[in-house]
Each structure stands twice: as structure tokens, then as C-alpha cells.
Amino acid sequence: MDGMSGPHVIRGSVSLPEAELMWRFSRSSGPGGQHVNTSDSQVELRFDLAKTEALPEVWKRRALERLAGKLVDGVITVRASEHRSQWRNRETAAVRLAALLAEATAPPPKPRRPTRIPRGINERRLREKKQRSETKRGRTGRDWT
């Protein structure tokens, strides 16, 4: 590709293979002058997640599972039309796709280990609670005249 800034890295040494990216261009409804009506500046970038060989198998499974709602026949589509130039929209779409895949292939977070409340803290809380209830009970106005 002429002028495109290098491979779009997903994570580590894994990046989006240029050969597997399918580009489509159409007229954008975004900003622009008279020229915008004749130029195809909106970019649609499609990536076949189900058939790709670029991602490790574990990542691919994880991404297919997490992006299930956004996939159409295993293909993920990203659109960009916020810039006037097609080239900048291409950049935006590629970066967006890489970020989406990076998030979808991230390892699941480590499970939270429940922590115990130290006995001293619990006892202090109960002691203060009891003291507070005593104070409030002392306020009842039965023997007040």
C-alpha cells in the first residue's frame, strides 16, 4: 500500500495482515465541500475473523466468542467517515479494527480472591455499634419531665 503507515499491531508480534483486509469505499455523508459529492471518502474495512490464519487459535476462539454480536458470517466490519480524506479514514478504520481485536483477544481477568475481614476490625465495629445504641437508648424521654 502506498503511504499507509506500517502494519497495525494487535498485541505483541501479532498484526493485521494486509492481504486479509477487504476495503470498500463509498461516498461519505460527513464533512466536506463541493468535492465531497464526487469522492469516495467513506471507508468500510472487513476482516474475516473465522478464516484468518494470522491470529493464534486461542485468540481467534476468544474473539469469535466475544464479538459474536458484531459478526456477519464470521466477518467483522468497521466503518470510518469522519475525515474528508479517504486516506485518513483508512487509517482510522484500521486502527479501530486493531483496537477492537486487541480488546477481544485479551486474556480474561484473573479471578478475584475473596479476602477475610480481620476479627479485630469486626469486633471493633460491633463494639461501636453497641455503644451507639446505648447512647440512643439513653435519649428516650420516658423519665424526662
N, C-alpha and C positions, 0 to 999 in steps of 0.2 A: 504494500500500500504506500502510495507516495504521501509523505507529510504526516502520517499517523504516528502518534507518539508510542513507541515500543509496545511490547506485549503487556496486556493488562493482567497483572498478577492477582490471583485469588488469595493464596496464602502459601508462604514458603517458596518452594520451587515450582508450584503448580500455577500455570497461567492459562488464559483463554486461547485456544488455538485458532489463529486467523482463518484457517481453512474450514473450520466448522461453524463459523459465524455467517448467518444469512442476512443480508442487508436489503431493505426496501425503502424507497424514497417516494414521498408524495408531497403535495402542496400543503403547507402549514397554515394554520389559522392564527398563528402567533404574530408578533410584531414585524414590521417591515413597511417599506414604501411601495412605490409602483412596481418595483422589481419583484416583490414577493408573489405577485399573482402568476408569474411565469416560471418561478424556480421551485424545484422540489427540495425544500429545506427540511421538511419533517422526516425524521429517521425512525424506522422500525427495525429493531435488531432481534433476530430469532436465533435460539440456540437449542439444539436437540439434546436435551439432558439425558433422555432414555438411551440414546445410541452412542453417546460420546465415549471415547477411549481416553480422553485427557485427564479425567478425574479418577483417583483411586476408588476401587469398588465400594469401600466403606462410605466414603464421602458421597458417592453417587446415590447409594441407597438412602442415606440420611437426607440428601437434598430432595430426592423424589418424594420422600415421605413428608418433609416439611413444606414443600412448595406445591403439594398436590392440588390445592385450590386454584393455583395460578397457571397450572399446566394444561395444555391442549394437546392430546396425543403425545405426551412426553416432551413437548416443545415449550420453552419459556420465551415470552415476547416482552421486549422493553421498548417503550416509545420515548422520543425526545423531540420537542418542538419549541423549546423556549428561546433558542438563539436564532438570529437571522441567517447565519451561515450554516450550510449543510455540514461542513467540516466540524464546527463546534458542537453541533447536535450529535454527530457521530461519536465524538469524544465523550460527551455526556452520557449517551446510551451505553457505550462500552464500559465506562466507569460504573454506571448504575448496575449493569449486569454483573460485573465483577464483585461489587459490594453485596449484591443480593445472594450470589453463590457463596461468598465468603461467610455470610451470616448463616446460610442454610446448611453449610457443611461443617460448621463449628462443632467441636465435641460438646456433648451435653454437660451441664454444670455438675460439679461434684455434689453428691447428696449431703444435705445438712445433717450434722451430728447433733442431736439434742443435748443441751448442757443442763446440768443439775443446778438448782439454786442451793447455795451453801446453807447449812442448817442454821448458822448464826444469824444470817440475814432474815430468814423466815421467822425465827424466834423473836427477833427484834421487831419485825412488822406486827406480829401478834401481840407483843407486849405493848407497843404504842397504840394499837387498836383498842386494847382493853382499857388503857389509861384514858383514851379519848372518850370511850363510852362511859367511864366513871365520871369524867368531867361533865358530860352532857346530862347524865342521870342526876347529878348534883344541881342541875339548873331547874328541875321540875319544881313548880311553885306550890306544892301541897302545903308545906309548913310556913309559907310566906304570909304575912298579914298586912 
